[in-house]
């Protein structure tokens, strides 16, 4: 790509952000043609990215070796958030089936969790793995509120929570129960803190549009605290990822916002579409992939993903 893509660019709000960006790097649009692109996950061994196109009920694959895009899976159960576990397997939140799954190395799909205390989840949204192998995910009700991104249905649980799947026995525990619509989720690089976005304002003008920070217990099984560290000034904080220094790179209505670990806004990457999620990838994990409404974007940074 040559020159600056229209509607994109860096907005420096704090000197720290200047050290995170590259003066010669520009935002690239790698692909367009989706309806609501979400959940990017990078696979370093194969040099490819997988992401969800929720309303089109498919997952797409970007090949970094030749810049081609193909269908990874269709139908895809209106998949939303994805992550790569430490064995290189795809972990996926599925709206339609209301479950969290893992795609094994042979391509088979294993169900990690589809209920809590015998009641179906609402529509698992975003997911992250901790270094102990536990899976943490959010469960708002977006996928059962409409047929566009799932299937309209009543909530069996009656509320929207954050959950943990134990790596030893697969037991599901509720780790946070005071969210309106928990959404993006991620650990600090040292895993001492868990950050969770709440997008309750999507359906309530007085609802939350912020990121909260929880302290993780010493045994890595529970949370305390949960103070709000950042309010979104434009749209909503949806999916996000951390860099190795603990900065938060989060989606927003006007692009990607970069926050420090305490939630101070350092700068923005302007994107001409509403951003849903991000992830770090590339050989040096210094390329930020951005899913934004209809398109997949990417930009090289002077930081690396945690």
GIRAMO-V639564 format. One line per field, one symbol per residue. ss: DSSP state (@ for helix, = for strand, . for the rest). burial: + if it has 9 or more other C-alpha atoms within 8 Angstrom, else -. Layout:
BEGIN
ss: ???
burial: ???
END
This chain:
BEGIN
ss: ........====..@@@@.........=====....=======....======....======....=======....======.....=====....=====.....=====.==..==......===.....=====..@@@@..............======......========..======.....======.@@@.......=======......=========........====....=====..=====.....======....=======.....======..======....=.
burial: ----+--+++-+++--+--+++--++++++---+++++++++++--+++++++++-++++++++----+-++---++++++++++---++++++++-+++++++------++++++---+++++++++++--+++++++++++++++-++++--+-+--++++++++--+-+-+++--+++++++++++-+++++++++++-----+++++++++++-----+----+++-+--++++++++++-+++++++++++++++--++++++++++++++++++++--++++++++++++++++++++++
END
